[in-house]
Amino acid sequence: MKAGSGIPVWIVALLAALCLIMLAWTTFGFVVPFKHETGQAVLDTYFAGYDESAVFHMQKLLDENETATKLLRAMYFGPELIFPALLTALLFFVFVALGPVGSWFGRSAHPLVAKAIYLLPFIYGIADYAENISSLIAFGDGASTHLATHLLPWMTRLKFASLAICVIVIARLAIARWLSPRED
């Protein structure tokens, strides 16, 4: 099976390297210091999700700790402005580099399936930015704090669910490509 796109591997590798740099900046520049300052993890790192009580607990913690509030805001206005876009681009380019959707499964796929698969990285990106905006609102003093408090856990779940689906689809396609007979 032959890849169907003209996207050079170095672009995908560059995006992957930039994602790792941004992840390291977020982790070692903000997440680890936040945990050291508060003894609590940033809600963005709860892969299994959380409920509204965790958001209320974080609001209370941030109200009492100005340094933690500054760290969280700096994270959202720093690497978290760039990382979701980079990871979205990386996931999309990997899908495109794997070739047309019809060749992924060995039979023609419905056009809506192709569009849905190519939309997965963008669902992740939108959910990650929505989570970041919800966090800024929920941990602020605005009128929409209550709504953001209820939305925040759902945005985190949607972010990680769409990311997990993207990784599963990529792994499945990579394994299928590796196991398929080579066409010369």
C-alpha positions in Angstrom: 0.0 0.0 0.0 1.4 3.4 -0.9 0.8 6.6 1.0 -1.5 9.0 -1.0 -0.2 12.4 -0.1 2.7 14.6 -1.0 3.3 15.7 2.5 7.0 15.3 3.2 7.9 13.2 6.3 10.1 16.1 7.6 7.0 18.3 8.0 5.3 15.7 10.1 8.6 15.2 12.1 9.0 18.9 12.6 5.4 19.2 13.9 6.0 16.3 16.2 9.2 17.9 17.5 7.4 21.2 18.1 4.6 19.4 19.9 7.1 17.7 22.2 8.8 21.1 22.9 5.4 22.7 23.7 4.4 19.8 25.9 7.7 20.0 27.8 7.3 23.8 28.2 3.8 23.3 29.6 4.8 20.4 31.8 8.0 21.7 33.3 7.2 25.4 33.1 3.7 25.3 34.5 2.2 21.9 35.5 5.1 20.8 37.7 5.5 24.2 39.4 1.7 24.4 39.9 1.7 21.0 41.6 4.7 22.0 43.7 2.9 25.2 44.7 -0.5 23.7 45.5 -0.1 20.0 45.9 -2.9 19.7 43.3 -2.6 18.8 39.6 -3.9 21.1 36.9 -7.3 20.0 35.8 -6.1 19.8 32.2 -4.1 16.7 33.1 -7.0 14.6 34.4 -7.1 12.0 31.6 -10.0 10.1 33.2 -12.0 13.3 33.6 -13.4 15.0 36.7 -16.7 16.5 37.9 -17.9 19.9 38.9 -16.8 19.4 42.5 -13.2 19.3 41.3 -13.8 22.6 39.5 -15.2 24.1 42.7 -12.3 22.8 44.7 -9.9 24.4 42.1 -11.7 27.7 42.3 -11.3 27.7 46.1 -7.7 26.8 45.8 -7.0 29.5 43.2 -8.9 32.1 45.3 -6.4 31.4 48.2 -3.2 31.2 46.2 -2.2 34.1 43.9 0.9 32.4 42.6 -1.0 29.4 41.4 -3.5 31.7 39.7 -0.7 33.5 37.9 0.9 30.1 36.9 -2.4 28.9 35.5 -3.1 32.1 33.5 0.4 32.2 32.2 0.0 28.6 31.0 -3.2 29.4 29.1 -1.7 32.6 27.6 1.6 30.9 26.8 2.1 27.4 25.5 -1.6 26.5 25.6 -2.3 29.1 22.9 0.0 27.3 20.5 0.0 23.6 21.5 -3.6 22.7 20.5 -3.0 24.1 17.0 0.3 22.3 16.6 -1.2 19.0 17.7 -4.3 19.4 15.5 -2.0 20.1 12.5 0.2 17.1 13.3 -2.8 14.7 13.7 -4.4 16.0 10.4 -1.1 15.7 8.5 -0.6 12.2 9.7 -4.1 11.3 8.5 -3.4 12.9 5.1 0.0 11.2 4.9 -1.7 7.8 5.4 -3.4 8.3 2.1 -7.0 8.4 1.0 -9.6 6.9 3.4 -10.7 4.3 0.8 -7.2 2.8 0.8 -7.2 2.5 4.6 -9.8 -0.2 4.8 -9.1 -2.0 1.5 -12.5 -1.1 0.2 -14.3 2.1 -0.8 -15.6 4.1 2.2 -18.7 6.3 2.2 -17.6 10.0 1.7 -19.1 11.0 5.0 -16.8 8.5 6.8 -13.8 10.1 5.2 -14.9 13.6 6.2 -15.7 12.4 9.7 -12.2 10.9 10.1 -10.5 14.0 8.7 -12.5 16.1 11.1 -11.3 14.2 14.2 -8.2 16.3 14.7 -10.2 19.5 14.4 -12.7 18.3 17.0 -9.7 17.7 19.3 -8.3 21.2 18.6 -11.7 23.0 19.1 -12.3 21.0 22.4 -8.9 21.9 23.7 -9.3 25.6 23.0 -12.9 25.4 24.5 -11.4 23.8 27.6 -8.8 26.5 27.9 -11.4 29.3 27.5 -13.8 27.5 30.0 -10.9 27.3 32.5 -10.1 31.0 32.2 -13.8 31.9 32.6 -14.5 29.4 35.4 -11.5 30.5 37.4 -12.2 34.2 36.9 -14.7 36.6 38.3 -17.1 37.0 35.3 -20.8 36.5 35.0 -20.4 33.3 33.0 -18.4 31.5 35.7 -21.3 29.2 36.6 -21.8 28.1 33.0 -18.1 27.6 32.5 -17.9 25.5 35.7 -20.4 23.1 34.2 -18.9 23.0 30.7 -15.3 22.5 31.8 -15.4 18.8 32.7 -17.2 18.1 29.4 -14.7 19.9 27.3 -11.9 18.0 29.0 -13.6 14.7 28.3 -14.3 15.6 24.7 -10.7 16.7 24.3 -9.2 13.4 25.5 -11.9 11.3 23.8 -11.2 12.8 20.4 -7.4 12.6 21.0 -7.7 8.9 22.0 -9.8 8.2 18.9 -7.3 9.9 16.7 -4.4 7.9 18.2 -6.4 4.6 17.9 -7.2 5.3 14.3 -3.6 6.2 13.5 -2.3 3.1 15.3 -4.8 0.9 13.5 -3.9 2.3 10.1 -0.1 2.2 10.8 -0.4 -1.5 11.8 -2.6 -2.3 8.8 -0.1 -0.6 6.5 2.9 -2.4 8.1 1.1 -5.8 7.8 -0.1 -5.2 4.2 1.9 -6.6 1.2 4.2 -4.1 -0.4 3.4 -2.8 -3.9 6.5 -2.0 -5.9 
